[in-house]
Amino acid sequence: MFAVNPGIDSESLLANASEDLASVKAMAADLAFEIEGSRRNVALGICRMIDGIRLLVDRALDNLDPEEPAEYVVKP
């Protein structure tokens, strides 16, 4: 159903993943402020988990040492 173009470099894949995580966090944070009680805590917990995952992805981006700077292919 879904496929990733095998020609896309790791840096572009990680950049897209980082952007997607930021979008998901924004959606979860928006939801958290629309609900109350334990459901709000769950949404905020999801936000915290996303923060941790995004830190890992961003560190992986920092650790990449391409021979030539890659042009990011960020999806629209």
C-alpha positions as CSV (number, residue, x, y, z in Angstrom):
1,M,0.0,0.0,0.0
2,F,2.8,2.4,0.9
3,A,6.4,2.4,-0.4
4,V,9.5,4.5,0.1
5,N,11.5,5.4,-3.0
6,P,14.7,3.3,-2.6
7,G,16.7,6.2,-4.1
8,I,16.0,8.6,-1.3
9,D,19.0,9.2,1.0
10,S,19.0,8.6,4.7
11,E,19.3,12.3,5.5
12,S,16.2,13.1,3.6
13,L,14.3,10.2,5.1
14,L,15.2,11.4,8.6
15,A,14.4,15.0,7.8
16,N,10.9,13.9,6.7
17,A,10.5,11.7,9.8
18,S,11.4,14.7,12.0
19,E,8.9,16.9,10.2
20,D,6.2,14.2,10.5
21,L,6.9,13.9,14.2
22,A,6.5,17.6,14.7
23,S,3.1,17.5,12.9
24,V,1.9,14.5,15.0
25,K,3.0,16.3,18.2
26,A,1.1,19.4,17.1
27,M,-2.1,17.3,16.6
28,A,-1.7,15.5,19.9
29,A,-1.0,18.8,21.8
30,D,-4.1,20.4,20.2
31,L,-6.2,17.4,21.2
32,A,-4.8,17.5,24.7
33,F,-6.1,21.0,25.2
34,E,-9.6,20.1,24.0
35,I,-10.2,17.2,26.4
36,E,-10.1,16.7,30.2
37,G,-9.1,14.1,32.8
38,S,-7.1,11.0,32.1
39,R,-7.6,11.3,28.3
40,R,-5.7,14.6,28.5
41,N,-2.9,12.9,30.3
42,V,-2.7,10.3,27.7
43,A,-2.5,12.9,24.9
44,L,0.2,14.8,26.8
45,G,2.1,11.5,27.4
46,I,2.0,11.0,23.6
47,C,3.5,14.4,23.1
48,R,6.3,13.6,25.5
49,M,7.0,10.3,23.7
50,I,7.1,12.1,20.4
51,D,9.5,14.7,21.8
52,G,11.9,11.8,22.8
53,I,11.6,10.1,19.4
54,R,12.2,13.4,17.6
55,L,15.3,14.0,19.6
56,L,16.6,10.6,18.5
57,V,15.8,11.3,14.8
58,D,17.4,14.7,15.1
59,R,20.5,13.3,16.7
60,A,20.7,10.7,13.9
61,L,20.6,13.6,11.4
62,D,23.4,15.3,13.3
63,N,25.5,12.2,13.2
64,L,25.2,11.8,9.4
65,D,28.4,12.8,7.7
66,P,27.5,12.9,4.0
67,E,30.3,13.5,1.5
68,E,28.3,16.2,-0.1
69,P,25.5,18.2,1.5
70,A,22.2,16.5,0.6
71,E,19.3,18.5,-0.7
72,Y,16.3,17.7,1.6
73,V,13.4,16.1,-0.1
74,V,10.6,17.2,2.3
75,K,7.2,16.1,1.3
76,P,4.5,18.7,0.8
